[in-house]
Amino acid sequence: MDLLKNIVKPVLNEAKEQVVNTLGGGVPSRNTIIVVCDGGTAETAAENIVHYLEAQGQEACLMTAGRYCKHRQELVSNRVIIIGHHDLAKEQLANVNIWNADPACSRFGLICGAGFKKCVLRARRKALNQSKKDREAFARYYQEKLSKYADFAELYAVPRTCKARKEIRESQYDLLWTIFANEVLPQFLTRERGTSPGQDSPRSAGPDSPPGPAEDSSERLLEQFLQEAPRALCVTGEYLRRLYERQLVFTAPSSARCEEGEGKTLLERGGWRISQDPARDRFCLQERGAGRCVTGTAERILSPVLADIHAQAQIRRMKETGGLDYGIVFCGGGAKGAFQLGVWRWLEEHGGTERFTGVSGASVGAMNTLLFARGDYERAERVWLGMRQEDLLRRNEQLTRNLEACLPGAQEHPDLLEIADALLGDFQENAGLFSKETLERIIRENISLDSLRNKLAYVSLSAFKVPGRQKIEGLSSIFSAEYAFLDPWSPGPMEYVIRRVLASAALPGAYTPETVNGVLCIDGGVLDNSPYAPLVQAGYRKILVVHLTPRKPDRGDAADGKALENGPAPGRNGAELWNVWPSASLGGTLEIDSALTRRRIDAGYAAAAECLRDFR
């Protein structure tokens, strides 16, 4: 073992030096595979990946995350493997398909994303910080995997048993890179453009397929935009004007502007155009001759257009088949959302749920939207009965660690901005008191893209506006109510849907915000807790709204103050609204156990029987 270490380590150290020397005189050749280390505890695994690649006859180069980001534009032709747990790894994980060798990987915080020219490996230590039982289970799994690849482990000096608790993330990376090298990397090295690991033929065009020619989400978005937007009838000059007005509230007044005729024109309608400036990796939506424009990333400018194109196409198909009759809305209310399963059960027993082709939700209602779209009531009930108090209130360990690290040094470092930067340097993990890992796992395990292709599904979001454009007068001057279509035809649809559902459920202060279309978003219930608006706009005739708070006669829906009455009303596009309210309080928003969940389900069933006697 020592002999092998003495052989391998010098080679890896030489590879480190090669990075500095290579970039000092230029960039690596396009045949060089770049291995990026985005976190100190991943360093040994990154070095081992370099050595493995070189042993396979590949040119390989090790880089730090900072150096890679500095030279990213010069390395777009290279294949890249990113390993680590900081911002770069998390950012790039959204640009590749998620792969796990088996379900235990995600349980133990091991995540791998594999695309055509990019792989991302990320470990989440907090997945193993919860209990001694979890750590012991991980140690057994670790030893089982390392025994399976014993010769490999010996060659690369990978410990055969899990390290001490304080080094748990190093053990995660030891295991993660071992699994990756044996089960994914060989296929990644030999696969051809347009094929996924294990395939010999070109990939199908289905939205579940792994990324093909495009290298990351921006390129996949651009590729799909160029294919679909020019021939989409719904993308008119008037549509682009409305899109500009929607985007304007998220744009800083001092942001860079497009010059007339600047960049490559991707689409032009009615005096409005969308253009691309590849040199600065940005896109621009502008009105010719008027000086009005907004700029942003592909996700910011192109993604909303594609989502609207796909939503309108789905609406047209449903109109042709008479499928715009019944829609259902799930309001937000945390753990009280189990009540909505009781309503679902009643509907199944009295006319069926297949007639509900439109579904929309806010907050926990967004999760129920996914479950309802899947159409498996027994599965949804098992999910809810399996949730525990500790799942909802599991402490955000990263926030705790950052507080402990920053507060003792506050007197030595009086610069509050510097302290705030250290505390919230990774806003996506540090801005909430509680971990949303359980919710994310539930969402991942219960998405059915096939089901979403047969439904019209939306979630509501509360998106942060750019300050300074108007006077702060209430929540509507801070947030904008947005309705995100759960688009199963988007590039990388799985992550697309997950991010939007997590954003809708990001209860302020409790859970971290999510970025959707380049804008930071929190709980959809902040502005619209009963989001029937997108279903009304789509043309649904009868919309059932399932509330989670008792009705107050003077306010209607206690959650958001809307005066909701059954039947048609002005401003609802002729749609009839039907409502189910609990007859009494359902308890605390974050209060849950299996017995309470069962009582809430039964309360939903009873309320539906009372409120929907005349519903047809």
Backbone torsions as a table, in degrees:
resi	resn	phi	psi	omega
1	MET	NA	-47.3	179.6
2	ASP	-62.1	-37.4	179.5
3	LEU	-62.5	-41.6	179.5
4	LEU	-64.9	-40.8	177.7
5	LYS	-60.4	-41.4	-178.7
6	ASN	-67.2	-25.7	178.3
7	ILE	-83.2	-45.2	-173.5
8	VAL	-72.6	-45.6	-173.3
9	LYS	-58.6	-45.7	179.0
10	PRO	-59.5	-36.6	179.0
11	VAL	-64.2	-41.1	-179.2
12	LEU	-68.5	-40.4	177.6
13	ASN	-62.6	-36.2	177.3
14	GLU	-66.3	-36.9	178.3
15	ALA	-63.4	-38.7	176.9
16	LYS	-58.3	-47.1	-179.2
17	GLU	-63.2	-33.9	-177.8
18	GLN	-61.7	-34.7	-180.0
19	VAL	-59.4	-51.0	-177.7
20	VAL	-62.1	-45.5	-177.6
21	ASN	-66.0	-41.3	-178.0
22	THR	-64.4	-48.5	-177.0
23	LEU	-74.2	-20.7	176.4
24	GLY	-65.5	-32.5	-178.7
25	GLY	-110.8	15.6	-178.2
26	GLY	139.1	-166.1	-179.8
27	VAL	-108.1	159.4	178.3
28	PRO	-62.1	158.7	176.6
29	SER	-64.5	160.6	-177.4
30	ARG	-66.2	-16.4	178.2
31	ASN	-82.9	-9.8	-179.4
32	THR	-79.3	131.7	175.5
33	ILE	-88.0	125.0	-178.4
34	ILE	-90.7	124.3	174.5
35	VAL	-108.4	116.9	-175.4
36	VAL	-104.9	126.7	177.7
37	CYS	-99.5	113.3	-175.9
38	ASP	-113.5	56.0	179.8
39	GLY	152.3	132.8	-172.7
40	GLY	-58.9	-36.7	-177.2
41	THR	-72.7	-11.8	178.0
42	ALA	-93.9	0.6	-171.8
43	GLU	-61.5	-46.4	-178.5
44	THR	-62.4	-42.4	178.7
45	ALA	-63.3	-40.0	178.5
46	ALA	-62.8	-42.5	178.4
47	GLU	-63.0	-40.2	178.5
48	ASN	-64.2	-36.6	178.3
49	ILE	-63.7	-42.3	177.9
50	VAL	-58.8	-47.7	-178.7
51	HIS	-63.2	-41.1	178.6
52	TYR	-60.2	-45.3	-179.4
53	LEU	-61.6	-42.9	-180.0
54	GLU	-65.7	-34.7	177.3
55	ALA	-67.6	-22.4	177.0
56	GLN	-90.0	7.9	179.3
57	GLY	82.1	16.7	-179.7
58	GLN	-96.5	149.3	169.6
59	GLU	-82.1	128.3	-176.5
60	ALA	-136.3	151.7	-175.6
61	CYS	-144.7	129.6	179.9
62	LEU	-93.7	135.4	-179.8
63	MET	-136.3	152.7	167.5
64	THR	-79.7	161.4	179.6
65	ALA	-61.8	-40.9	-179.0
66	GLY	-62.5	-43.7	-179.9
67	ARG	-66.5	-39.8	179.0
68	TYR	-63.1	-45.0	-179.9
69	CYS	-61.7	-37.7	179.9
70	LYS	-63.2	-35.0	-175.0
71	HIS	-110.3	16.4	-172.7
72	ARG	-56.6	-43.2	-178.3
73	GLN	-63.2	-30.4	-179.9
74	GLU	-81.4	-8.5	-175.1
75	LEU	-114.5	18.6	-175.4
76	VAL	-65.6	-21.4	-179.5
77	SER	-87.9	-9.0	-177.4
78	ASN	-87.2	149.4	167.3
79	ARG	-76.6	142.0	-172.2
80	VAL	-131.7	136.4	171.9
81	ILE	-121.2	118.4	-178.7
82	ILE	-109.5	127.1	179.1
83	ILE	-129.6	125.3	-177.6
84	GLY	157.8	-174.8	-173.3
85	HIS	-132.7	11.7	-179.0
86	HIS	-96.5	-161.0	-169.8
87	ASP	-60.6	-42.3	-176.1
88	LEU	-62.9	-46.8	-179.2
89	ALA	-62.2	-42.4	-179.6
90	LYS	-66.8	-41.2	178.5
91	GLU	-61.7	-46.4	-175.2
92	GLN	-76.2	-20.4	178.6
93	LEU	-63.2	-28.6	178.3
94	ALA	-71.9	-12.3	-175.4
95	ASN	-99.2	4.3	-179.7
96	VAL	-135.9	161.7	177.8
97	ASN	-74.2	146.3	-178.9
98	ILE	-83.6	132.4	177.7
99	TRP	-128.8	141.4	170.5
100	ASN	-138.6	137.9	-178.8
101	ALA	-62.1	-38.7	175.6
102	ASP	-158.7	167.8	-174.8
103	PRO	-56.7	-26.4	-178.7
104	ALA	-63.4	-27.8	-178.1
105	CYS	-56.7	-53.6	-178.3
106	SER	-66.9	-33.2	178.6
107	ARG	-60.8	-37.5	-177.6
108	PHE	-96.1	17.7	173.7
109	GLY	77.6	22.3	-179.9
110	LEU	-104.2	117.7	-176.3
111	ILE	-125.1	135.0	175.5
112	CYS	-133.5	131.7	174.1
113	GLY	-115.0	128.9	-178.2
114	ALA	-124.0	123.4	175.8
115	GLY	-119.5	-163.7	-178.5
116	PHE	-72.0	-45.3	-177.4
117	LYS	-123.4	13.9	-176.4
118	LYS	-148.0	136.8	172.4
119	CYS	-125.9	143.9	177.1
120	VAL	-130.1	128.5	176.9
121	LEU	-117.8	128.4	-176.1
122	ARG	-140.4	135.8	176.6
123	ALA	-111.7	141.8	179.5
124	ARG	-118.4	101.2	-174.8
125	ARG	-62.4	-34.0	-174.8
126	LYS	-65.6	-15.5	175.6
127	ALA	-64.9	-21.5	-178.1
128	LEU	-114.2	10.0	-179.6
129	ASN	-95.0	2.3	-169.2
130	GLN	-84.1	-41.6	-175.2
131	SER	-153.8	157.1	176.3
132	LYS	-62.4	-35.3	179.9
133	LYS	-61.2	-42.8	178.3
134	ASP	-62.9	-43.1	-177.9
135	ARG	-67.2	-37.7	177.9
136	GLU	-68.0	-37.9	177.6
137	ALA	-64.8	-39.7	178.0
138	PHE	-63.6	-41.9	-179.8
139	ALA	-60.5	-39.2	178.2
140	ARG	-67.8	-42.7	179.4
141	TYR	-64.5	-41.1	178.7
142	TYR	-58.2	-50.4	-176.9
143	GLN	-64.4	-37.5	178.5
144	GLU	-61.8	-45.3	-179.1
145	LYS	-68.8	-43.3	-178.9
146	LEU	-66.9	-30.1	175.3
147	SER	-68.4	-36.5	178.7
148	LYS	-62.7	-36.6	-178.4
149	TYR	-113.0	48.0	-173.0
150	ALA	-61.2	-44.0	-178.9
151	ASP	-64.1	-40.7	178.5
152	PHE	-63.4	-44.5	-179.4
153	ALA	-61.8	-38.8	-179.8
154	GLU	-67.6	-41.6	-178.6
155	LEU	-61.2	-40.8	-175.7
156	TYR	-103.3	16.4	174.8
157	ALA	54.5	40.5	176.9
158	VAL	-85.6	124.8	-179.1
159	PRO	-55.5	139.3	-177.7
160	ARG	-81.9	-14.3	176.9
161	THR	-126.4	157.6	-176.9
162	CYS	-67.0	142.4	179.4
163	LYS	-75.5	178.9	-179.2
164	ALA	-63.5	162.0	-175.0
165	ARG	-57.3	-38.6	-176.3
166	LYS	-67.0	-14.9	179.0
167	GLU	-113.4	27.2	-172.3
168	ILE	-59.5	-36.3	-178.7
169	ARG	-67.6	-33.9	175.8
170	GLU	-62.5	-39.7	177.1
171	SER	-64.8	-38.8	177.2
172	GLN	-59.7	-43.6	-179.7
173	TYR	-70.4	-35.0	174.2
174	ASP	-56.7	-46.7	-178.1
175	LEU	-71.8	-43.1	-176.0
176	LEU	-61.3	-45.2	-177.2
177	TRP	-73.4	-28.7	176.0
178	THR	-64.8	-47.5	177.5
179	ILE	-62.5	-45.4	-178.8
180	PHE	-59.6	-46.9	-176.6
181	ALA	-65.4	-32.1	-176.0
182	ASN	-92.8	-25.1	-171.4
183	GLU	-116.0	-16.6	-177.3
184	VAL	-127.5	-45.4	-172.0
185	LEU	-57.7	-40.6	178.3
186	PRO	-59.1	-38.5	178.9
187	GLN	-72.5	-37.1	178.2
188	PHE	-60.6	-36.6	-178.1
189	LEU	-74.1	-28.1	-174.2
190	THR	-104.8	-13.5	-175.9
191	ARG	-64.4	152.3	178.8
192	GLU	-104.8	161.4	-178.7
193	ARG	-53.6	130.6	176.2
194	GLY	87.9	2.6	177.2
195	THR	-118.3	151.7	179.7
196	SER	-100.7	164.2	-179.0
197	PRO	-53.3	129.5	177.7
198	GLY	88.3	-3.2	179.8
199	GLN	-102.5	146.9	176.8
200	ASP	-108.4	-12.0	-176.9
201	SER	-115.4	160.9	179.5
202	PRO	-57.8	149.7	-177.0
203	ARG	-71.4	154.7	173.1
204	SER	-75.2	168.7	-178.0
205	ALA	-88.8	7.7	-177.4
206	GLY	-65.7	151.3	-176.2
207	PRO	-69.1	-12.8	177.4
208	ASP	-84.8	-9.0	-175.6
209	SER	-68.8	150.6	176.1
210	PRO	-63.8	161.2	-179.8
211	PRO	-58.9	140.8	-179.6
212	GLY	-102.4	-119.0	-174.3
213	PRO	-60.8	-32.8	-177.6
214	ALA	-66.9	141.8	-174.5
215	GLU	-86.7	-29.1	178.6
216	ASP	-150.5	-177.0	-174.3
217	SER	-61.5	-36.4	179.9
218	SER	-62.2	-43.8	-179.5
219	GLU	-70.4	-36.3	177.2
220	ARG	-66.8	-40.2	176.1
221	LEU	-60.3	-46.6	-179.0
222	LEU	-62.4	-43.8	-179.4
223	GLU	-60.3	-46.5	-178.9
224	GLN	-69.9	-36.8	178.3
225	PHE	-60.0	-46.3	-178.8
226	LEU	-65.2	-28.3	179.4
227	GLN	-77.6	-37.8	-168.4
228	GLU	-105.7	-40.1	-171.5
229	ALA	-63.5	-42.7	-176.4
230	PRO	-60.1	-27.9	-178.4
231	ARG	-104.1	6.8	-179.6
232	ALA	-81.1	120.7	-177.2
233	LEU	-68.8	-24.8	-177.1
234	CYS	-77.1	-14.6	-179.8
235	VAL	-89.0	91.0	-179.6
236	THR	-110.0	176.4	175.2
237	GLY	-61.1	-39.4	178.8
238	GLU	-65.9	-39.0	177.0
239	TYR	-61.2	-45.6	-179.0
240	LEU	-65.7	-33.2	176.6
241	ARG	-65.1	-43.3	178.6
242	ARG	-66.0	-37.3	177.5
243	LEU	-63.4	-40.6	177.5
244	TYR	-59.3	-44.3	-179.0
245	GLU	-66.4	-36.0	176.4
246	ARG	-65.2	-41.9	-176.1
247	GLN	-75.1	-24.5	-174.2
248	LEU	-61.4	-34.9	-177.0
249	VAL	-70.5	-13.1	178.9
250	PHE	-106.2	10.5	-174.5
251	THR	-112.2	127.1	178.1
252	ALA	-67.9	137.9	-179.7
253	PRO	-57.7	-27.1	-176.4
254	SER	-91.4	5.3	-176.9
255	SER	-66.8	155.4	-178.2
256	ALA	-60.8	142.0	-177.9
257	ARG	-107.2	159.8	177.0
258	CYS	-88.3	135.1	170.6
259	GLU	-79.9	151.6	179.4
260	GLU	-57.0	124.5	177.1
261	GLY	81.0	2.1	-178.1
262	GLU	-71.5	142.8	175.1
263	GLY	77.7	176.5	-178.9
264	LYS	-88.9	126.1	-179.8
265	THR	-73.7	124.1	178.0
266	LEU	-98.1	-30.9	-176.2
267	LEU	-158.6	140.5	178.3
268	GLU	-141.6	128.7	-179.6
269	ARG	-146.4	126.4	170.2
270	GLY	51.8	41.4	178.7
271	GLY	86.2	-3.0	176.9
272	TRP	-110.9	146.4	178.2
273	ARG	-142.7	153.6	171.0
274	ILE	-112.8	126.9	-177.3
275	SER	-128.7	165.1	-179.6
276	GLN	-125.2	136.8	172.9
277	ASP	-115.2	91.7	-175.3
278	PRO	-60.3	-31.8	-176.5
279	ALA	-62.6	-34.2	-178.7
280	ARG	-109.4	8.4	176.4
281	ASP	52.0	48.8	178.9
282	ARG	-139.1	162.6	-179.9
283	PHE	-125.6	152.4	-174.5
284	CYS	-133.1	134.1	171.0
285	LEU	-111.1	115.6	-175.1
286	GLN	-141.5	155.3	173.9
287	GLU	-97.5	124.1	-177.3
288	ARG	-64.0	132.0	173.7
289	GLY	78.7	-5.5	-176.5
290	ALA	-110.7	-11.0	178.6
291	GLY	76.6	4.5	179.9
292	ARG	-89.8	126.7	179.8
293	CYS	-160.0	158.0	168.5
294	VAL	-133.0	147.8	179.5
295	THR	-125.5	159.6	178.3
296	GLY	175.1	-173.4	179.7
297	THR	-74.9	174.4	176.5
298	ALA	-61.2	-39.3	179.4
299	GLU	-63.5	-36.4	-178.1
300	ARG	-72.3	-42.7	-172.1
301	ILE	-97.3	-41.9	-172.3
302	LEU	-89.1	-37.1	-174.8
303	SER	-59.6	-44.1	178.9
304	PRO	-61.8	-34.5	179.7
305	VAL	-65.2	-47.2	179.7
306	LEU	-61.6	-42.0	179.5
307	ALA	-61.5	-42.3	178.9
308	ASP	-66.2	-38.5	177.9
309	ILE	-61.3	-46.3	-178.0
310	HIS	-69.3	-36.8	178.4
311	ALA	-65.7	-44.9	179.9
312	GLN	-64.1	-37.7	177.7
313	ALA	-64.2	-39.9	178.3
314	GLN	-66.1	-41.3	178.2
315	ILE	-61.6	-42.2	178.7
316	ARG	-62.3	-42.6	179.2
317	ARG	-62.6	-40.5	-179.2
318	MET	-69.1	-35.5	176.6
319	LYS	-62.0	-41.4	-178.4
320	GLU	-66.0	-28.9	-178.3
321	THR	-103.8	8.1	179.7
322	GLY	69.3	32.6	-174.9
323	GLY	-98.5	15.7	-179.0
324	LEU	-105.4	38.4	-178.3
325	ASP	-88.1	-54.7	-170.6
326	TYR	-120.0	131.7	173.6
327	GLY	-128.4	158.4	-179.9
328	ILE	-135.2	142.8	-177.2
329	VAL	-123.6	129.2	177.4
330	PHE	-107.6	113.9	-179.6
331	CYS	-76.5	166.0	-179.7
332	GLY	-88.5	158.3	178.7
333	GLY	169.4	24.6	175.9
334	GLY	61.0	-134.5	-175.1
335	ALA	-63.8	-16.0	178.4
336	LYS	-69.5	-8.5	-178.5
337	GLY	-59.5	-17.3	177.1
338	ALA	-60.4	-27.1	176.7
339	PHE	-53.5	-36.8	-175.9
340	GLN	-68.2	-23.9	176.0
341	LEU	-68.7	-34.4	176.7
342	GLY	-63.8	-39.8	176.1
343	VAL	-63.9	-43.2	177.8
344	TRP	-57.3	-46.1	-178.9
345	ARG	-62.4	-40.4	179.2
346	TRP	-64.0	-42.1	179.4
347	LEU	-62.1	-39.6	179.4
348	GLU	-62.2	-34.1	-178.3
349	GLU	-83.6	-12.8	-175.4
350	HIS	-131.2	66.2	173.7
351	GLY	111.2	-9.3	175.2
352	GLY	84.3	161.4	180.0
353	THR	-105.9	-6.1	-179.0
354	GLU	-62.0	-27.1	-178.7
355	ARG	-69.4	-18.3	-179.5
356	PHE	-85.5	95.2	-178.0
357	THR	-94.7	-12.9	176.6
358	GLY	-113.2	136.5	-178.6
359	VAL	-145.6	138.6	-177.8
360	SER	-142.6	147.8	-177.8
361	GLY	-150.4	159.7	176.2
362	ALA	-128.3	138.8	175.2
363	SER	58.0	-124.7	178.7
364	VAL	-63.2	-23.5	175.6
365	GLY	-64.4	-23.3	175.5
366	ALA	-67.3	-40.8	176.0
367	MET	-65.3	-41.8	178.0
368	ASN	-66.2	-27.7	174.9
369	THR	-60.5	-45.1	178.2
370	LEU	-64.0	-44.4	-178.9
371	LEU	-63.7	-42.4	-179.1
372	PHE	-66.8	-41.0	179.6
373	ALA	-61.2	-34.1	178.7
374	ARG	-67.8	-31.2	173.2
375	GLY	80.9	16.7	-178.1
376	ASP	-113.4	95.3	-175.0
377	TYR	-64.8	-43.2	-178.6
378	GLU	-59.5	-41.1	178.4
379	ARG	-62.9	-44.4	-179.7
380	ALA	-62.4	-39.8	179.6
381	GLU	-65.3	-40.0	177.3
382	ARG	-62.2	-39.9	178.1
383	VAL	-59.2	-48.2	-176.0
384	TRP	-70.2	-41.2	-179.5
385	LEU	-69.3	-20.5	179.0
386	GLY	-85.1	-8.1	-179.0
387	MET	-79.6	140.8	-178.9
388	ARG	-125.4	165.1	-179.6
389	GLN	-56.4	-42.2	-177.7
390	GLU	-67.1	-21.0	176.3
391	ASP	-68.7	-40.7	-178.5
392	LEU	-79.7	-31.8	-173.2
393	LEU	-111.4	26.1	177.3
394	ARG	-69.1	123.8	-172.2
395	ARG	-63.0	140.9	173.8
396	ASN	-76.3	98.5	-174.2
397	GLU	-63.3	-33.5	-177.9
398	GLN	-65.5	-40.7	177.7
399	LEU	-63.0	-42.5	179.3
400	THR	-61.4	-45.9	-179.1
401	ARG	-63.3	-40.4	-179.6
402	ASN	-67.4	-37.2	176.8
403	LEU	-63.5	-45.1	-179.8
404	GLU	-62.6	-34.5	-178.0
405	ALA	-77.6	-34.2	-172.6
406	CYS	-87.7	-42.3	-171.2
407	LEU	-64.0	-41.0	178.5
408	PRO	-62.5	-26.2	-177.9
409	GLY	-94.4	8.8	-175.8
410	ALA	-64.4	-36.3	-179.1
411	GLN	-70.7	-33.4	179.1
412	GLU	-76.0	-24.7	-178.8
413	HIS	-124.1	85.9	-175.1
414	PRO	-71.0	-8.9	-179.9
415	ASP	-72.3	102.0	-175.9
416	LEU	-63.5	-33.2	178.9
417	LEU	-63.5	-38.7	179.7
418	GLU	-66.4	-40.4	178.7
419	ILE	-66.1	-43.9	179.4
420	ALA	-62.0	-38.3	178.9
421	ASP	-64.5	-40.0	178.6
422	ALA	-67.7	-36.9	-177.1
423	LEU	-72.4	-43.0	-175.8
424	LEU	-113.6	29.4	-179.7
425	GLY	-58.2	-34.8	176.3
426	ASP	-113.7	80.9	-170.5
427	PHE	-58.3	-35.1	-176.7
428	GLN	-65.7	-20.2	178.8
429	GLU	-109.2	-18.8	-169.0
430	ASN	-107.4	-2.6	-171.5
431	ALA	-92.6	-2.2	-179.8
432	GLY	-122.5	149.3	179.4
433	LEU	-70.9	-30.2	-172.8
434	PHE	-119.8	153.6	178.5
435	SER	-80.6	140.1	176.3
436	LYS	-106.4	25.0	-179.5
437	GLU	-60.8	-42.1	-178.5
438	THR	-63.0	-44.4	178.9
439	LEU	-61.4	-43.9	-179.9
440	GLU	-63.0	-40.1	178.9
441	ARG	-63.4	-42.9	179.0
442	ILE	-60.6	-43.4	-179.7
443	ILE	-62.8	-46.8	-178.7
444	ARG	-60.9	-39.3	-175.4
445	GLU	-77.6	-14.0	-172.6
446	ASN	-122.4	8.0	174.0
447	ILE	-73.7	135.9	170.4
448	SER	-128.7	102.9	-179.6
449	LEU	-65.2	-33.1	177.4
450	ASP	-61.0	-41.4	179.1
451	SER	-66.5	-39.7	-179.5
452	LEU	-65.4	-24.3	177.8
453	ARG	-72.6	-14.5	179.2
454	ASN	-106.5	4.1	178.4
455	LYS	-125.4	165.6	169.4
456	LEU	-112.2	102.1	-169.9
457	ALA	-116.1	133.3	179.3
458	TYR	-131.0	155.9	166.5
459	VAL	-130.9	150.9	177.8
460	SER	-93.4	146.3	179.4
461	LEU	-130.6	154.3	171.6
462	SER	-115.3	104.6	-172.9
463	ALA	-96.7	135.0	-179.8
464	PHE	-67.9	127.5	173.6
465	LYS	-83.6	158.4	174.3
466	VAL	-74.4	125.1	-178.4
467	PRO	-68.2	156.3	173.2
468	GLY	99.9	-11.1	-179.7
469	ARG	-81.3	-25.4	-180.0
470	GLN	-152.0	169.0	179.5
471	LYS	-68.7	142.2	179.0
472	ILE	-77.6	106.5	178.5
473	GLU	-136.7	85.0	179.3
474	GLY	88.3	173.9	-175.6
475	LEU	-63.1	-32.4	-176.5
476	SER	-68.1	-15.2	175.9
477	SER	-90.5	-7.8	177.1
478	ILE	-104.7	-36.1	-177.0
479	PHE	-120.5	158.0	172.7
480	SER	-119.5	131.2	177.3
481	ALA	-75.1	120.6	179.9
482	GLU	-121.9	150.3	178.4
483	TYR	-122.5	112.4	-174.4
484	ALA	-97.5	122.1	174.6
485	PHE	-73.3	129.4	177.6
486	LEU	-80.9	88.9	-166.2
487	ASP	-85.4	106.7	179.4
488	PRO	-79.6	-0.8	179.2
489	TRP	-108.4	7.0	179.9
490	SER	-73.6	162.1	172.0
491	PRO	-64.6	128.4	-177.5
492	GLY	61.4	58.8	-170.1
493	PRO	-64.6	-30.4	-177.7
494	MET	-60.8	-53.7	-179.8
495	GLU	-67.3	-33.2	177.8
496	TYR	-57.7	-49.5	-178.0
497	VAL	-68.6	-44.1	-178.3
498	ILE	-57.8	-44.8	-176.7
499	ARG	-63.3	-38.1	-178.1
500	ARG	-73.0	-37.8	177.6
501	VAL	-68.6	-41.5	177.5
502	LEU	-63.3	-38.4	178.8
503	ALA	-63.9	-43.5	-179.3
504	SER	-63.7	-28.4	-177.1
505	ALA	-97.4	9.2	-176.4
506	ALA	-80.8	79.3	179.8
507	LEU	-56.5	123.6	-174.1
508	PRO	-55.3	130.9	179.4
509	GLY	85.2	-35.0	-178.4
510	ALA	-84.0	-45.0	-176.0
511	TYR	-127.0	153.3	-174.4
512	THR	-73.0	147.5	176.4
513	PRO	-67.2	167.6	175.5
514	GLU	-127.6	151.1	176.1
515	THR	-94.5	122.9	178.5
516	VAL	-126.0	125.8	-177.5
517	ASN	52.5	39.1	176.4
518	GLY	76.0	9.3	-177.5
519	VAL	-124.9	137.7	179.7
520	LEU	-74.4	129.9	-174.6
521	CYS	-129.9	148.4	174.5
522	ILE	-126.2	-172.6	-175.9
523	ASP	-40.8	124.7	-180.0
524	GLY	-63.6	-23.7	-179.0
525	GLY	-71.3	-10.2	179.2
526	VAL	-60.8	-42.0	-178.7
527	LEU	-109.0	-35.5	-178.9
528	ASP	-141.7	97.9	-177.3
529	ASN	-87.5	-9.7	175.5
530	SER	-128.7	75.1	-169.0
531	PRO	-79.1	71.0	175.8
532	TYR	-84.9	-10.9	-174.4
533	ALA	-53.7	-47.3	-178.2
534	PRO	-65.2	-29.4	178.0
535	LEU	-74.8	-37.3	174.0
536	VAL	-60.8	-47.1	-179.6
537	GLN	-61.0	-35.5	-179.7
538	ALA	-71.4	-21.3	176.9
539	GLY	107.9	18.3	179.1
540	TYR	-68.0	142.1	-176.2
541	ARG	-85.1	-42.8	-178.4
542	LYS	-127.3	125.4	-175.9
543	ILE	-124.9	123.3	-179.9
544	LEU	-98.4	124.0	-178.8
545	VAL	-109.5	121.4	-177.2
546	VAL	-106.1	107.9	-176.2
547	HIS	-89.0	163.8	179.8
548	LEU	-121.6	7.3	174.1
549	THR	-129.8	147.0	179.7
550	PRO	-60.2	149.4	179.8
551	ARG	-74.0	137.3	172.9
552	LYS	-106.4	121.8	-172.8
553	PRO	-54.3	-32.1	-176.4
554	ASP	-85.3	-10.6	-176.4
555	ARG	-125.7	-13.5	-176.2
556	GLY	79.9	-111.6	-179.5
557	ASP	-82.7	114.5	-175.1
558	ALA	-63.6	-21.7	-175.3
559	ALA	-74.2	-42.0	-175.8
560	ASP	-130.7	7.1	174.0
561	GLY	79.2	4.2	178.4
562	LYS	-71.7	135.5	175.2
563	ALA	-85.5	92.9	-175.7
564	LEU	-98.9	119.1	176.2
565	GLU	-115.6	147.0	177.8
566	ASN	-66.6	146.3	177.2
567	GLY	97.6	177.0	-178.3
568	PRO	-71.3	153.5	178.6
569	ALA	-154.3	155.8	179.1
570	PRO	-58.0	144.0	177.1
571	GLY	85.1	2.4	-179.3
572	ARG	-111.0	17.9	173.9
573	ASN	60.1	29.5	179.1
574	GLY	81.0	2.4	-178.1
575	ALA	-77.1	144.2	172.5
576	GLU	-94.1	132.8	176.0
577	LEU	-105.2	134.4	174.2
578	TRP	-123.4	140.6	-172.6
579	ASN	-125.8	143.9	170.8
580	VAL	-121.6	119.3	177.3
581	TRP	-114.0	146.3	171.2
582	PRO	-64.7	148.1	179.0
583	SER	-81.4	-18.3	179.7
584	ALA	-149.2	169.9	-179.5
585	SER	-58.4	141.6	179.9
586	LEU	-96.6	4.9	179.2
587	GLY	98.4	-166.7	-174.7
588	GLY	-74.3	151.8	-178.2
589	THR	-63.4	-35.6	-178.8
590	LEU	-111.7	20.3	-178.9
591	GLU	-99.5	122.4	-175.4
592	ILE	-155.9	142.2	165.0
593	ASP	-159.9	169.7	-171.9
594	SER	-62.5	-38.2	-179.7
595	ALA	-66.6	-42.9	178.3
596	LEU	-66.1	-38.8	177.3
597	THR	-60.4	-43.3	179.3
598	ARG	-62.8	-41.0	178.5
599	ARG	-64.0	-39.2	178.8
600	ARG	-66.2	-39.2	176.9
601	ILE	-62.0	-45.7	179.6
602	ASP	-63.7	-36.4	178.2
603	ALA	-65.0	-37.3	177.4
604	GLY	-64.5	-40.7	178.9
605	TYR	-62.7	-45.7	-179.2
606	ALA	-65.4	-40.6	180.0
607	ALA	-65.0	-39.8	178.5
608	ALA	-63.6	-41.5	178.9
609	ALA	-61.2	-33.9	179.9
610	GLU	-79.0	-45.6	-171.7
611	CYS	-83.9	-21.6	-171.7
612	LEU	-113.5	26.3	-179.4
613	ARG	-60.3	-34.0	-177.6
614	ASP	-102.5	7.3	-177.5
615	PHE	-75.9	124.8	178.9
616	ARG	-130.4	NA	NA
